[in-house]
Structures are given as C-alpha cells and as structure tokens.
C-alpha cells in the first residue's frame, strides 16, 4: 500500500493531465496512472472546480460522451444537469451561422448565430406590429385575407431555411373563438421556432440589439413588415395631392419609433412623431368600441420624403391594398413633380 501511495504522489498534476490527454481509451489512462489517480483528477475538475462535463471534456481533450462514460465508470456522482441558457444572435454573413456551447458568468450558454434573410427581416417587423412572440413561437395575426397566402408562403420559406412547424387558425372577432374559414374575421399563423422567437424578445422585452441590426442591415424589409402590420398609406386629391404615410405604436414601443426615425433620416427621409391617441380614450374597431390601455404615438413621413420612402420601404410592402395605394401614389407624385417643373 505504501508503494502505491508513493507512486501516486510521484506523478505531478501537470504530468497526470498530459498523460490523460494523450490516452486514447479509459484503459490506457488507468494503465498510465492508477484508477485512484484518474478518479481524483476528474473529480477535481468536475466536482471541486465545478466544471461542466463539456468543460471537463475540453480540458482533457476528449469528447463529451467519453467523459460522461468515464465519470460513470469511476462511480463519480454526477451533478444535476443544468440546461444551457439559449442566446440566439444575428450575424452579417451566412457562413458565420452555427451553434456553440460557451460559459457566461459561470453558466452554460448555447450561442446560436443566425443570418437574417429578407423574409426573416420582414417576419420580425410584422410580428412586432400584428403578432405575439413567446419563448418558443412567433404568431402573426391579421384581418386582411389578401395577406394570407403571401404570409403562408413567407412562413414556409422561413421554415425551410431555419426549421420549425407552421400552424394556421381562423378566428371570429367578437368572441375570439376558432371558426371555419367562411365565418372568420381574422387569421392566425404561427411558427414554432425558439431560435427565432428569442431573437425578437427576451423576458418579454424587445431585443434592441436585434432591431438595431435589422435597421442597419435590412431596413427596407424589416420596416415593410412593420408597416404592413401597423402602418397606413393613403392619399386623396383635391386642389392638391394630400398624402398620409404613417406608423403607429404603443408607448412601450416609443423607443422603437425613435430608432426608426433615425434610420429613415439616414436615407434623407424626414419624419415627425407625436402623441396620436391617449390612454383610456374610446376607439371603434370593427364595429365595437374599445378603450385604449396605453398612449399611442404615430410617426408621419413628410410629403416631400414619401418618394424616397417608397424606394426604401414601400416597394417591399406585401399588403395588397397598401401596395395598390403605393403604386397609385408613386404615379401621382411623379405627375405633381412634372407639373411643378412646367409651371416654373
């Protein structure tokens, strides 16, 4: 027994670490050291230092499954597993996509990098406006059935690219119950994909790192989705052309409106933002009077900037009625512009 103990202490910790790293199998590691030494080393890393199995495996240059088998063979009591916190983030190039395990604040984290396509950028904008975002799911809701097929096609492209499951339901407005298509007042499409859902919200708060990324890299498609959901594009002609291009959000998204105004300003598009409806005021929605539960703010695109807005955002709109208004509005702006030139 004494000779065994002295042999253990003759092998320094760094030498033990090197031996285990070079060993290809469990038996090789035990033959090079002893069973007690191997157990002591792995227990030191796993239980004393508090490393996860993934970290222990990296430290010993082994696969996670190998260390899992070794811990069971050595009868080291495993700690209760801690599910890695999941953090998705956007990246600027498709080849940067991937998932890796890491440690942040001594907690295991699964980092998933996602490249946003034009479709995904539009989806995120629409979901913020007329949708619901949970930790596992994104829902889109609307009453314009002309949007149903375009949105279903978009959802299927996103599913093919990022994975998930799609569902569709039809709703009756007054009761909110599910009904047949012929009786429906609105539709609800959902995509089950936790990666994409957590890109938009975290702890029920908008992720402004995601929104800032999209406003920088994909502003047109992101804003087109938001405008299709919560925006308005209208006009009428009397003595002159009158235009209304606006986007309305609740006060909890006022910061988003400010960032949108800054983004549009980078393209030379002038806007104003002001309080449009006060909390507790009555408003009529689809024949029913509802009391607002928050202040509402509206961002207006000034008339002289509407043509630039059409080029950046309007051309990417999918809402059939808004798209038709944009096409007609573009023609009227050109006519008015040419008329002004002739009168000078």
C-alpha positions in Angstrom: 0.0 0.0 0.0 2.8 2.4 0.8 4.5 1.8 -2.5 1.2 2.6 -4.3 0.7 5.8 -2.4 4.2 7.0 -3.0 3.8 6.2 -6.7 0.7 8.4 -6.8 2.4 11.4 -5.4 5.5 11.0 -7.6 3.3 11.9 -10.6 2.8 15.7 -10.6 -0.7 17.1 -11.5 0.5 18.6 -14.8 2.1 15.3 -15.8 -1.2 13.5 -15.0 -3.1 16.0 -17.1 -0.7 15.4 -20.1 -1.0 11.6 -19.7 -4.8 11.6 -19.7 -4.9 13.9 -22.7 -2.7 11.5 -24.7 -4.6 8.4 -23.6 -6.9 7.2 -26.3 -9.0 4.9 -24.1 -10.1 4.5 -20.5 -7.8 1.5 -20.0 -4.8 3.4 -21.4 -5.4 6.2 -18.9 -5.7 3.7 -16.0 -2.6 1.8 -17.1 -0.5 5.0 -17.3 -1.7 6.3 -13.9 -3.9 4.3 -11.5 -7.6 4.1 -11.1 -7.4 6.2 -8.0 -5.3 8.9 -9.7 -7.7 9.1 -12.7 -10.7 9.3 -10.3 -9.0 12.0 -8.3 -8.1 14.1 -11.3 -11.6 14.0 -12.9 -13.3 14.6 -9.6 -11.0 17.6 -9.0 -12.1 19.1 -12.4 -15.7 18.1 -12.3 -16.8 18.5 -8.6 -14.1 20.5 -6.8 -13.6 23.1 -9.6 -17.2 22.9 -10.7 -16.6 22.4 -14.4 -19.4 21.0 -16.5 -18.9 17.8 -18.4 -18.4 19.8 -21.6 -15.6 21.9 -19.9 -14.0 18.8 -18.3 -14.0 17.1 -21.8 -12.4 20.2 -23.3 -9.8 20.3 -20.5 -8.9 16.6 -21.1 -9.1 16.9 -24.9 -11.9 14.3 -25.0 -15.4 14.1 -26.4 -18.3 14.9 -24.0 -19.7 11.4 -24.3 -16.3 9.9 -23.4 -16.1 11.9 -20.2 -19.7 11.0 -19.4 -18.8 7.3 -19.7 -15.6 7.7 -17.6 -17.5 9.5 -14.8 -19.9 6.6 -14.7 -17.1 4.0 -14.8 -15.3 5.7 -12.0 -18.5 5.9 -10.0 -18.2 9.7 -9.5 -21.6 11.1 -8.6 -22.8 13.3 -11.4 -24.3 16.7 -10.6 -27.8 17.6 -11.7 -27.7 18.7 -15.3 -28.1 22.5 -15.9 -29.8 23.2 -19.2 -27.7 25.8 -21.1 -29.4 29.2 -21.5 -30.1 29.7 -25.1 -29.0 33.0 -26.7 -29.5 33.5 -30.5 -27.9 36.4 -32.2 -27.8 37.9 -35.8 -24.6 37.8 -37.9 -23.8 39.6 -41.1 -22.8 36.6 -43.3 -24.4 33.2 -44.0 -21.1 31.4 -43.4 -21.0 32.7 -39.8 -24.1 30.7 -38.8 -23.7 27.9 -36.2 -24.2 26.9 -32.6 -21.6 26.5 -29.9 -21.5 25.9 -26.2 -19.9 28.5 -24.0 -19.8 29.8 -20.4 -21.1 33.3 -19.5 -20.9 34.3 -15.8 -20.0 30.7 -14.9 -23.3 29.4 -16.5 -23.5 27.2 -19.6 -24.8 29.0 -22.6 -25.7 27.8 -26.1 -25.0 30.5 -28.6 -26.8 30.3 -32.0 -25.7 32.6 -34.8 -28.4 33.4 -37.4 -28.1 35.2 -40.7 -31.3 37.2 -41.4 -32.7 36.8 -44.9 -35.1 39.4 -46.4 -38.0 37.1 -45.4 -36.9 36.8 -41.8 -36.4 40.6 -41.5 -40.0 41.1 -42.8 -41.4 38.5 -40.4 -39.8 40.1 -37.4 -41.2 43.5 -38.4 -44.7 42.1 -38.9 -44.6 40.1 -35.7 -43.8 43.2 -33.6 -46.7 45.0 -35.2 -49.5 42.4 -35.5 -48.3 39.4 -33.7 -47.3 37.7 -30.5 -43.9 36.5 -29.6 -43.3 33.8 -26.9 -40.2 31.9 -25.9 -40.9 29.2 -28.4 -43.3 30.6 -31.0 -44.0 33.6 -33.3 -47.6 34.3 -34.2 -48.9 36.6 -37.0 -52.5 37.9 -36.8 -54.4 40.0 -39.3 -57.8 40.7 -40.8 -56.7 41.2 -44.4 -57.2 37.9 -46.1 -55.3 39.1 -49.1 -52.2 38.8 -47.0 -52.9 35.2 -46.0 -51.2 33.4 -49.0 -48.2 35.7 -49.1 -47.6 35.3 -45.4 -48.0 31.5 -45.6 -45.5 31.4 -48.5 -43.1 33.5 -46.5 -43.5 31.3 -43.4 -42.8 28.2 -45.5 -39.6 29.7 -46.9 -38.5 30.6 -43.4 -39.4 27.1 -42.1 -37.3 25.6 -45.0 -34.3 27.8 -44.1 -34.5 27.8 -40.2 -36.7 24.9 -39.3 -39.8 24.8 -37.2 -43.5 23.9 -37.5 -46.3 26.1 -39.0 -49.9 26.2 -37.9 -53.0 28.2 -39.2 -56.3 29.0 -37.5 -59.2 31.3 -38.4 -60.8 33.5 -35.7 -64.2 35.2 -35.1 -63.6 38.8 -33.9 -66.2 39.3 -31.1 -65.5 36.0 -29.2 -62.0 35.2 -30.4 -63.1 31.5 -30.9 -61.7 29.4 -33.7 -64.1 29.1 -36.7 -64.2 27.8 -40.3 -62.7 30.0 -43.0 -66.1 31.1 -44.2 -67.1 32.5 -40.8 -63.7 34.0 -40.0 -63.0 37.7 -39.4 -59.2 37.2 -39.0 -56.5 34.6 -39.3 -53.6 33.4 -37.1 -50.4 31.9 -38.5 -47.7 30.6 -36.1 -44.2 29.3 -36.4 -42.7 27.2 -33.7 -39.0 28.0 -33.6 -37.4 29.1 -30.3 -34.3 30.4 -32.0 -36.2 33.0 -34.0 -38.7 33.8 -31.2 -35.9 34.6 -28.8 -34.2 36.8 -31.4 -37.2 39.2 -31.0 -38.0 39.2 -27.3 -36.2 38.3 -24.1 -38.0 38.3 -20.8 -41.0 39.9 -22.7 -38.8 42.9 -23.7 -37.9 43.7 -27.3 -34.3 42.9 -28.1 -32.9 46.2 -29.4 -29.6 44.5 -30.4 -31.7 42.5 -33.0 -33.7 45.5 -34.1 -30.7 47.8 -34.5 -29.0 45.1 -36.6 -32.0 44.9 -38.9 -32.4 48.7 -39.1 -28.8 48.8 -40.2 -28.6 45.8 -42.5 -32.2 45.1 -43.6 -34.1 48.3 -43.0 -36.4 48.1 -46.0 -37.7 44.6 -45.4 -38.0 45.0 -41.6 -39.9 48.3 -41.9 -42.1 46.9 -44.7 -43.2 44.1 -42.4 -43.9 46.6 -39.6 -45.8 48.9 -41.9 -47.9 46.1 -43.3 -49.0 45.3 -39.8 -49.3 48.7 -38.1 -48.8 51.3 -40.8 -51.1 53.3 -43.1 -50.6 54.5 -46.7 -53.4 56.7 -48.1 -54.0 59.7 -50.3 -56.7 61.9 -51.8 -56.7 64.6 -54.4 -58.5 67.9 -54.1 -56.8 71.2 -55.1 -53.5 69.3 -54.5 -52.3 65.9 -53.6 -52.7 65.0 -49.9 -50.6 62.1 -48.5 -50.7 60.2 -45.3 -47.9 57.7 -44.7 -47.7 56.8 -41.0 -46.8 54.1 -38.5 -48.5 53.9 -35.1 -47.1 52.1 -32.0 -47.9 52.0 -28.3 -45.9 54.0 -25.8 -43.9 50.9 -24.8 -42.5 50.9 -28.4 -41.8 54.7 -28.5 -38.1 54.0 -28.4 -38.5 51.8 -31.5 -40.2 54.7 -33.3 -37.3 57.0 -32.4 -34.8 54.5 -33.8 -36.9 54.1 -37.0 -37.0 57.9 -37.4 -33.2 57.9 -37.1 -32.9 55.2 -39.7 -35.2 56.9 -42.2 -33.3 60.1 -41.6 -30.1 58.4 -42.8 -31.8 57.9 -46.2 -32.9 61.6 -46.3 -36.5 60.7 -45.2 -37.9 63.4 -42.9 -40.5 62.4 -40.3 -42.4 63.7 -37.3 -43.5 61.7 -34.2 -46.3 62.8 -31.9 -48.9 61.5 -29.5 -51.9 60.5 -31.5 -54.3 58.8 -29.0 -54.4 59.0 -25.3 -54.8 56.2 -22.8 -58.4 55.3 -21.8 -59.9 57.0 -24.9 -62.6 55.1 -26.8 -61.9 54.0 -30.3 -64.0 52.0 -32.7 -62.6 48.7 -34.0 -64.6 46.7 -36.5 -67.9 47.9 -35.1 -67.0 47.6 -31.4 -65.9 50.4 -29.1 -62.7 49.6 -27.2 -60.9 51.7 -24.5 -57.2 52.1 -25.2 -54.9 50.7 -22.4 -51.9 52.8 -23.4 -50.9 56.1 -25.1 -50.4 55.7 -28.9 -47.7 57.5 -30.9 -47.6 58.0 -34.6 -44.6 58.6 -36.9 -45.5 60.5 -40.0 -43.4 60.6 -43.2 -43.4 64.1 -44.6 -44.8 64.5 -48.0 -41.6 65.7 -49.6 -39.9 62.4 -48.4 -42.7 60.0 -49.5 -41.0 59.2 -52.8 -37.8 58.2 -51.0 -39.8 56.2 -48.5 -41.4 54.3 -51.4 -38.0 53.3 -52.8 -36.6 52.1 -49.4 -39.7 50.6 -47.8 -42.9 50.9 -49.9 -41.6 48.7 -52.8 -41.3 45.8 -50.3 -44.8 46.0 -48.9 -47.0 42.9 -49.4 -50.4 44.2 -48.1 -52.5 44.2 -51.3 -54.5 47.4 -50.5 -51.4 49.3 -49.3 -49.4 48.1 -52.2 -52.0 49.4 -54.6 -52.1 52.8 -52.9 -48.3 53.0 -53.1 -48.4 52.3 -56.8 -51.0 55.0 -57.4 -49.3 57.4 -55.1 -46.0 56.9 -56.9 -47.7 57.9 -60.2 -49.4 60.9 -58.6 -46.2 62.2 -57.1 -44.5 62.0 -60.5 -47.3 63.8 -62.2 -47.3 66.5 -59.5 -43.5 66.9 -59.7 -43.6 67.2 -63.5 -46.4 69.8 -63.2 -44.3 71.9 -60.8 -41.4 71.8 -63.2 -43.5 73.0 -66.1 -45.0 75.8 -64.0 -41.6 77.2 -63.2 
